[in-house]
Amino acid sequence: MCDAVDLQERLRRIRRDAATRLFRAEDIHWLSETASTNDDCRRLTEEAGGRPVIVLADRQTAGRGQYGRTWEAPPGLGVLMSLSIPAPPSENAILTAWASTAAAIMLDRFSGLKAVVKWPNDILVERRKIAGVLVEVRGSAVVGIGINVLQRPEHFPTDCRLPPTSIAIETGEDADRDAVAASLLDALEDLAVPSMQESSERIVEAWRQRLDVLPGQEVVATTPDQSMIGELLALHPRDGLRLRTSSGVVRIPGPRLLRVEPCE
């Protein structure tokens, strides 16, 4: 855990090293411990009159994942970040694509790891989960990003849905979490500038280039009702999936698409 001096130094480094084209330096907060960075980010955004805010934490005691899952992260080993973006609810899918693509780009730039995005919000390295994203929209949008940085195999639960990994496991080196956070903010801003609305198509194109499945590939698409196998025709953050199956072309809207995975 960090004391107040450590936290102030960490804030100083982040504000110095990260681009701040979308965020004011004074709106970047680093907490020793919180229940949820997403909840704190929403509260601080309201206190700032709706101005975009970034919250980072060393420890999160009640982190949330997709579909009501929990996000577990031992203290001081990962990057736990939430940021707020003024956006309408319809932009939820674009925000998820933005954050997951930026995380994959950062991992490539920072550590040379060839990270890919798995629908809808996981970031994988060699089919192992290294990061995840959770977007929650209630008025303003809050984007939560968790990146495994210093974890070793013994730090992960044994019942993970996807095999977990971290930057340390993949590279054999202990990365500086502050530098990872600053690099992530740079990647997020590179994709979003000059504005989320003007950048949405660029985000989608960058997202497509980072997907773990490609058009023409045989995939398994899973909805709440069933799983289907077919040739992937198209995948879009907003529009969902088009799949050519033995019975014809099927379209699955994004909100109903739980998973898209390559066939073994």
N, C-alpha and C positions, 0 to 999 in steps of 0.2 A: 504494500500500500504506500501511497505517497503522502508526505506532509504538505502543508500549505506552501512552503518555499518551493518544493518540487513541482507542484501544480502551477505556480506562477511562472517558473522557468519553462515548463512545458508549453504553457500558453504563449510565452514570448517566442519560443522557437517556431511554433505553428504559425503565428502571425507574421513572423519574419520569412519563413520558408514557403508558405502556401500563397498562391495567387489569391487575391480577394476582389476579383471583378464582380462577383455576385454577392459577396458578403462583406460587411464592415468588420474590421479587426475586432472591435469591441463586442461584436455579436458572436464571437467564438468562445465557447465555455468548455472547460475541462474539469470534470468532477471526479473526486476520489471514489465515490460510490453512489449508485442510484438504483431505484427499482427498475426503471425503464427509461432509456435515453429518449425514446419516442414520446413518452408522456412529458418528460421535462422539456423537450424541445417544443411541444405544443404550448405548454404553459409559458415558457419564456417568449415564444412568438407573440402570444396574446399580450404579455406585459410590454413587448416592444412595439405594440400597435400594429401588428401584422408584418413587421419587417422580417426578412429571412434571418434565421438563426441556425447556428451549428452547435451541437452538444456532443462532447466526447466523454467517456468515462473509463476508469480503470476497472471498475467492477459493476456488474448489473445483476440484481438479485431476482428480477421477474421479467426477463427478456422474452419477447414473443417472436414466434416464427410464423410461417405460412400455415393456413388452415388450423389455427389455434394451437399449433405446436409450441413448445418452449425452445428458446435459444440459450444453450448453456455455454458459458465461457469462464474458465477459472480466472481469478483476479490477476491483472497485470500481464496477461499473455497475448491478448489480441487487441485489435482496433474495434471499438464499439462506438459508432458514430450515427447521429441522427441530424438531419437538416430539414429545414422547412422551405417550401417553395409555394408562392401563391399560384394556385392552379385549380381549374375546375375539376370535378370528379371524373369527367370523361377522359382526363389525361392520366389516370392511374396507370394504365398499361404503358404509356410512353415513359412515365417516370420510372417504372420498374425496369424497362429496357435501358434507360439512361444510366441508372445506378449500376446495374449488373454489367453493362458494357464497359463503363468507366473502371469498375473494379478489375475486370479482365485485362483491360489496357494497362492499368497501373501495375498489375502483377508481371506483365510482359516487360514493361519499361524498367521497373524497379529491380526485379529478380531474374529476368530472362525466362520466366515460366510461361509456357504456352497454355494459357487459361482459356476455357470456353464457357459459354452460357448455356445452361440447361433450363428449358422451359419449366416454370415461368420465372424463377428467381434465384437459381443456384449457380454458383461459379465453380467449375471443376478444373482440376489438373490431373491428367491421366485417369479420368473417371472417378476421382476422389474429390469430395467437397472441401473447398478451401475458404469459401465465403458465401454469404447469403444476403438477400435484400427483403425488406418488408415495407411496403407503402401503405399508409393509412390516410384516408381523406375524410376529414370532418371540418368543412370550411376550407382552411388551408390544407395543403398536403404535407405530410411528414414522411421523409424517406429514411428508413433505418438500414444501416449497412454494418455487417459484422464480418471481420476478416481474421482468420487464424494466422497468427504471426509466430509466436514462440512456443506453441504447444508441442509436446512430445506425445507419442502414442498413449502413454499412461494417463494423460490428461483428458482423454475423450471417453464418453460413455460407451458401453459395450453394445448398446442396442440402437446405434445410429441408423437412420433410414438409408443413408448413403455412406460409404466408407469415408472417414474424415482424414484430412491432412492439414499441413500448415506450411508457411514459408520456410520455417526452420527444418522441417522434415524433408521437404523437397530439395532444398539447397544445401543442407548440412551446415548452415550458418545462422547465427542469431541476428535477425534484422532489428534495426532501431524502429520502435513503434511510432515514435514521433515523425520520423522520416517517411514511414509508410502512410501515415495519416495525411501529411503534407502532400505527398505524391498523389494520393487518392483525390484530394481536393483539386489539385491541378488537372487531373484527368476529367473530373466532373465538370470543371469550368471550361476546359477545352471543347467539350461536346456541347455545352449549353449556351455559350456566348454566341451572338449577342443577347438572345432570349430563348426561353424554352419553346415558345410558339414558333419562332423563326427557324429553330434548330431541329424540329421534330423529324423531318425527313432525313437529315444527316444522321440523327441518332438511330433511326430505323436501319439505315444502310450500314452503319458501323455495327449495330446489333446483329444483323444478318451475317456479317463477315465473321462474327465470333460464335455463332451457334454451333452446338455439337452435332446437329443434323443438317443435312443439305438437301435441296430439291433433287429428286431422282432417286433418293435413298429409300430403302424399305425400312419402315418404322412401325412402332406400336404406339397408337394414340389411345389414351385412357380418359374416359369421362366418368362422372359419378355412377353411370349406369352400366358401362361396358368398356371393353378394350377392342380395338380394331387394328388389323394389320393391313398395310397398303403402301403404295408409293407416295412419298411426300411431294406434293405439287407446289405448295406455298405455305409460308408461316409468317404471320404479321402480329405485332404486339396488340393492336386493337382488334383486327379482324379475325384472328384465330387461324385455323388450319384448314387446308383443302387436301384431301387424301383420295387417291385412286385405289379403290378396293375391287375385289372380284365381282361385286354387285353394282359398281359404278362409282362416280365421284361423290364424296361425302364432304360436307363443310361442317366444321365444329366451331362455334363461336368461342372467342377467347375465354370468357368467364366460365364456360363449361369444360374447358380443356385442362385436365389435371396434370398430365404428363405426356411428353413425346420422347420416345427413346428409340435408339437404333436397334434393329433386330440383331440378335446374336448370330 
